[in-house]
Amino acid sequence: MTVFLSIASFAFGAVVGSFLNVCIHRIPRGESIVRPRSRCPSCGTAISGYDNIPLVSYLVLRARCRSCGAPISAIYPAVELLTAVLSLVLFRKFGLSLPFLASFAFCCALVAVSFIDLEHRIIPDVISLPGIPLFALCGVGIMGLTLLDSLIGIVLGGGVLYLVATGYELLKKQEGMGGGDIKLLAMIGGFLGWKSLLFVLLVSSLLGAFVGIAAMVYRKGNLQDAVPFGPFLSVAAVLHIFYGEAFVRFFIVR
Ligand SMILES: [Zn+2]
């Protein structure tokens, strides 16, 4: 039974990932995420149901559009696979339960935000702003946070990055961190609680510095235009779901 449910949770994640691809593609362009049905970006042919099976179609079509043969971006199956794996590991952690659904929804928002940020360097308000109250409610009602934990998480999460951004602007006279990151960390703080913020900021900064320096060496650019910060905040928030408690036990409660 557990094996069956694990496979089902993976398949469920892949299907949701397919929908996230639509969101990632359309939200930054201001298009509806409900209709029309997906089309090939090259030739405009509507993609039929049997060519729209998550992960499978990409392999069957060997990464090419059936009608025009244009290559299909590997981002699509990557998002589907990532979402499928997230669904599977969250199911393994929480079982078939409300915390599974709430944390999966939270991770889906982070996946969409990350890929949009990577491509367009923006974090759309349509995701982060409703996400703040919505995931705060999930945090309190489902994940067992106290209301105070969640509210302080929102204020502190947004506040810390607001101060960093303002300080940076004052020092360098240019915008370093977008307002999108501020709202994203407020959303994360509301769902995970204020105690998660140390972990999230530490891990995301370390990841960001590591990747930023690597990109700088590789591309010889400067650190600024190298990488957006949203994906690192997102990765750190997901890691906190799995390792946050262990982190607190190891470093703080000794
Ligand atoms: Zn085509």
Residues whose N, C-alpha, C, O or C-beta is under 5 A from the ligand:
A	BS01	ZN	C40 S42 C43 G44 C65 S67 C68 G69 A70
